[in-house]
Amino acid sequence: MTDEIKMVVAMVRPDKLGDVKESLAEVGAPSLTVTNVSGRGSQPAKKGQWRGEEYVVDLHQKVKIECVVADIPADDVVDAIQEGAHTGEPGDGKIFVIDVEDAVQVRTGERGPDAV
């Protein structure tokens, strides 16, 4: 076990969440937090029409996945997310790896990697 704690944060397409969860479970990282978010990047804007008015949708729906790991390599988590989220089209998402200074488990008071 390593003393490093990493947070892997990914923004992916909502329809790929099930595949990402399966990939994470396969590498031994089943714990995650999921949030619905909107954002824009390289994915092109879409034009639509509603009641005769044209509008542009440039904020796309995404799912933000946060996974904190200490006992498995963050690179394995990144590879699992990338494998599960990949479609090859613009808008597949981004993955970020962040160092976590400390972690505290509220129930037991454990700190560091033991809290994760």
C-alpha positions as CSV (number, residue, x, y, z in Angstrom):
1,M,0.0,0.0,0.0
2,T,1.2,3.5,-0.8
3,D,1.0,6.6,1.4
4,E,-0.2,8.7,-1.6
5,I,-3.9,9.6,-1.8
6,K,-5.1,10.7,-5.3
7,M,-8.4,12.0,-6.4
8,V,-9.3,11.2,-10.0
9,V,-12.0,13.5,-11.4
10,A,-13.6,12.8,-14.8
11,M,-16.2,14.6,-16.9
12,V,-17.8,12.1,-19.3
13,R,-21.0,11.6,-21.4
14,P,-24.0,10.5,-19.2
15,D,-24.7,7.5,-21.4
16,K,-21.2,6.1,-20.7
17,L,-21.6,6.1,-16.9
18,G,-22.6,2.4,-16.7
19,D,-19.5,1.4,-18.7
20,V,-17.2,3.5,-16.5
21,K,-18.7,2.0,-13.4
22,E,-18.0,-1.5,-14.7
23,S,-14.5,-0.7,-15.7
24,L,-13.8,0.8,-12.3
25,A,-15.2,-2.2,-10.5
26,E,-12.9,-4.5,-12.6
27,V,-9.8,-2.6,-11.3
28,G,-10.9,-2.7,-7.7
29,A,-12.2,0.9,-7.4
30,P,-15.9,0.6,-6.9
31,S,-16.3,3.7,-4.6
32,L,-17.2,6.9,-6.5
33,T,-19.2,10.1,-6.4
34,V,-21.3,11.1,-9.4
35,T,-22.7,14.6,-10.1
36,N,-24.7,15.8,-13.1
37,V,-22.9,18.9,-14.6
38,S,-23.0,21.0,-17.7
39,G,-20.0,22.3,-19.6
40,R,-18.4,23.1,-22.9
41,G,-15.2,22.2,-24.5
42,S,-14.3,20.9,-28.0
43,Q,-17.7,19.5,-28.6
44,P,-19.6,21.6,-31.2
45,A,-22.6,23.7,-30.2
46,K,-26.0,22.5,-31.4
47,K,-28.7,24.7,-32.8
48,G,-32.4,24.1,-32.2
49,Q,-35.7,25.7,-32.6
50,W,-38.5,26.1,-30.1
51,R,-41.8,28.0,-30.8
52,G,-40.3,29.6,-33.9
53,E,-37.2,30.9,-32.1
54,E,-33.7,29.6,-32.9
55,Y,-31.4,28.9,-30.0
56,V,-27.9,27.5,-29.5
57,V,-27.0,24.9,-26.9
58,D,-23.3,25.2,-26.1
59,L,-23.4,23.8,-22.6
60,H,-23.6,20.0,-22.9
61,Q,-24.8,17.6,-20.2
62,K,-22.0,15.6,-18.6
63,V,-21.4,13.4,-15.6
64,K,-18.7,14.3,-13.1
65,I,-17.1,11.2,-11.5
66,E,-14.9,11.6,-8.5
67,C,-12.9,8.6,-7.2
68,V,-10.4,8.9,-4.3
69,V,-7.8,6.1,-4.2
70,A,-4.9,5.2,-1.9
71,D,-4.5,1.4,-2.2
72,I,-4.6,1.1,-6.0
73,P,-2.6,3.2,-8.6
74,A,-4.4,6.3,-9.9
75,D,-3.1,5.3,-13.4
76,D,-5.2,2.2,-13.2
77,V,-8.3,4.3,-12.4
78,V,-7.5,6.7,-15.2
79,D,-7.1,3.8,-17.7
80,A,-10.4,2.3,-16.5
81,I,-12.3,5.5,-16.9
82,Q,-10.8,6.2,-20.3
83,E,-11.7,2.6,-21.5
84,G,-15.3,2.9,-20.3
85,A,-15.9,6.5,-21.6
86,H,-14.2,6.3,-25.0
87,T,-16.4,6.7,-28.1
88,G,-13.8,8.4,-30.3
89,E,-16.1,11.4,-30.9
90,P,-15.6,15.0,-29.7
91,G,-17.1,15.5,-26.2
92,D,-15.9,12.2,-24.7
93,G,-14.6,14.2,-21.7
94,K,-11.6,14.9,-19.6
95,I,-9.8,13.2,-16.7
96,F,-7.8,15.0,-14.0
97,V,-5.6,13.5,-11.3
98,I,-5.2,15.6,-8.1
99,D,-3.0,15.0,-5.1
100,V,-5.0,14.8,-1.8
101,E,-3.2,16.2,1.2
102,D,-5.2,14.3,3.8
103,A,-8.4,12.4,4.3
104,V,-10.4,11.9,7.5
105,Q,-13.2,9.3,8.0
106,V,-15.9,11.0,10.0
107,R,-17.2,7.9,11.7
108,T,-13.9,6.5,13.0
109,G,-11.6,9.5,12.9
110,E,-9.0,7.5,10.9
111,R,-6.7,9.7,8.8
112,G,-4.7,9.3,5.7
113,P,-4.8,6.3,3.4
114,D,-6.7,4.3,6.1
115,A,-9.6,6.7,5.9
116,V,-10.0,6.1,2.1
